[in-house]
Amino acid sequence: MITNFKKYENKLTDIQPDEMLNTSPLPDFMGFERLIVCLESYWSYNIFNNFSMKPYLENIGWMVKERIEIAHRFIDCELGLRYYINVLMQDQIFPPVIYISSHGNPLGNLEVSYEGEITPEELCEAFRGFGTYPVLVYFSSCDLFKGEKGKHFAQEFLKISGAAAVAGFSQKVNVIDSIIVDNMFLSRFFMVPDPFSSLSLIYESVIEDYRINTGFTIFVKGNDNSQYSALEKQSVIKTKI
């Protein structure tokens, strides 16, 4: 597997990632905290199953040789999601990445409990006005961006939340592939001085290196706030809002 950004090295940074791993500290990017806020649903109704994405996220700091703080909470309903988003806003905590990890379904809903789902409309409302600073909202969930409905949700989410970008999957993806893609993208996000100006390049490097089709997609808010780019399999789609 290619891991050194070869075709992107002149665009992303003058320092190779392998060299970055041997240098500390990494340069600050626009004063952002090195922080990932993870809001995760329970993955099984079996009370003895305690699987969580938290340990995988905690290894990202080791991969980039820089301390990445992980704030983690479990959620099981829309009210819980809204509560923690409000806490971040009220306490003026500014994570560059909010990572939502949950089962998804073809309707575009997050399955967060046995009978509880969070709809795309509820997700938009929970994040309304949140992106007053650059933030990537990363949904590690199957099917959330599937088809035209998924694209519409992404566009509405960017408009309502003000987030700089939203990422996730447009199809079903197994847990191993999703963990690999998530960690590749997020580690590279923290490897560059200004990741929000390099999101499409980081995305393309992940697609180039991990060639299994996972439906991994990123929607990036346009500079004029009226266009959004949906990058899928290295193609760019621009849609007027």
N, C-alpha and C positions, 0 to 999 in steps of 0.2 A: 504493500500500500504506500502511495506517495504521501509524504507528510511534511514536505518542506516548502509548500507554496510556490513551486518553481515558476509557474507561468504568471504568478501574481506578485512575485517578490519586489519588483520595482514599483508596483502600485501601492502595496500595503505598507511596506516598511523597508528600509535599507538593511535591516538586521534579520538574518534568517532565524526562524523559530528555534532551531537547534542551538543557535548561539544564544538566543534569549534564555533558554533553559539554564545556561551557565552564567548568566549575568543577573545581578540583583542590586538594587530594585529595578523594576520596569519603570519607564517614564509614566508620570501621571497623564491621564487624558481628560482634559477640560475640567479638572477638579472633582470628578465623580468619585464617590465611594466605591471601593471594591467589595460589592455586596450583592448577593442574590437572595431575594425573598421568595421562598418556596411555599406555596399553599397546595397541599396534597390531600386527595381523598383516600380513604381506605380502599385497598385493592381487592379485598375478599371479605365475605361475611363470616369467614372462619376466624374466631377470636384468637386462635393460636398462630394465625398468619400475620406476621408483623413486618412484611416487606415494605420498604420505603426507598425513595430515590435520594434521600438525604446523604447516605454514605458516598454515593457516586458523585454528587455535587461537591462534597467536601474534598474530593480528590482533585478537583479542578485547580485549586490553589497550588497543590503539589506539582501539577503538570506545568504550570507557568512560573513556578518558583516565586510565588508572591502570595501573601495572605489574602484569601478571598473569604469574607465572612458569610456564613450561611444562616439566615433566619428561617426557621421552619415551623409551620403549624399545620395540623390536620383540619380539614373542613368536611362537613357532611350535609350542607345545605347552602342555599343562596344567601341566607341571612349571615351565616358564618363567613362567607367570602366577603360580603359587603362590610361586615364588622372590621375585618383586618385591613381592608383597603382604607376604610375611614380612619383607623388607628394610624396608618402611615401618613395620611394627609394631615391629621390633627397634630401629630408629633413632628411633622416636617422631616420625615425620613425619606431620603431620596435614593432608592436603589436604581442602578442602571438596568437591572434585569428583574422582572417579576416572572417567576416560573410556576405555571399552573399545571399540576400533574394529576390526571384523572382518566378513567375510562371515558370514551366518547361513543356516540352512536351515529348512524346515518342521518338522523334528524338534525344533527348539529348540536345536540345537547351533551352536557357533561353529566355522567352518571356518578353521583357522589355518595349515594347511599342506596339501600335496598329499594326504597320507593321514591327517592329524591333525585331530581334532575335540575340542572341549571340551564335555562334556555339561552340562545344567543341574545335575545332581547334583554334578559336579566343580566347577562355578562356586560353588555353595553352600559346598562344603567349603573351597575356596581362600580364601573370605572369612569363614570361621567366626570369630565374635567380633571382627570387624574394627571394627564401628561403636561403639566405646566413646566416640566423640565424633561430632557430627553430620557425616554424609557423604552425598553424593548419588553413587550409582554409575550412570553413564550409558552404556548400551550402544548404540552406533551400528551396529546390525546388523539385517538383515532378519529378520522372522518370529519373533524370539525370544519375543515375548509373544502369539503367535497362538493364538486359541481358549482353551478351558478349560485346556489344558495350559500355555499361556503364563501365564495368571492364577495357576495353581497354583504355577508356578515363581517368579513374582514374590513371592507370599505366603511361600513357603518361604525364599526368598532374604532377605527382610526379617527373618524370624524368626531364621534361623541367623546372618546377618551382623551384625544389629543396626543396619544402615544406616537413615538417616532416610527415604530414598526411593530408588527405582530407576526409571529411565526408559529408553525405547527404542521400538521399532517392532513392530507386530503384523502387518505384511504386508511384501511386497516394496516397496522404495522405491529410486528411482534416485539416483545419487550427488549430482546437483545439488540435488534436493529435500532430501536428508538433510543436506547441508552447510548449506543455508539454515536449516532448522529447528534444527540443532545450534547454529549461531552465534546465531540469534535467542534461543533459550532461555538459552544460557550467558552471553551478554552481558547479558541482563536479570537473570539471577541475580546478577551482580556489580554491578548498578546500584542495588540496594536495600540498606538498612542491615542487615536481618535476613532473608535470603532463605529460610531454612528455615521461617519462619512464613508465607511468602508463596508457597510452591511452587505451590499450586493456582491462585492468581491469575496468576502468571507463565505457567503452562501455558495458562490460558484466553486470555491476551493473545496468545500465539503462535498458538493455534488460530484466534482471531478475525482476526488479521492475515494469516496465510498459509493461505488457504482451500482449497488443494489437499489432497486426502485422502492422507495419508502413513501413517496408522495410528499416528501418534505418541501414546504413552501414558505416563502417570506413575502409579506406585503410591506412596502416601505412608503411612508408619507412623502409626497413630492415637495420640492422646495417652495412651490407657489401655493401649497396647501389646497390645491384643486385637482391634483393628479396623484394616483397611487400606482406603484409598480408591483405587479404580481409576478414573482420570479419562479418559474417552474421548469425544472430540467434545463436550466441555462437559457430559457427564453424569457423575454420581457414583454409584458402586456400592460399597456397604459389605458386607464379608464377615466373618463371625465365624470366627476361627481355632480 
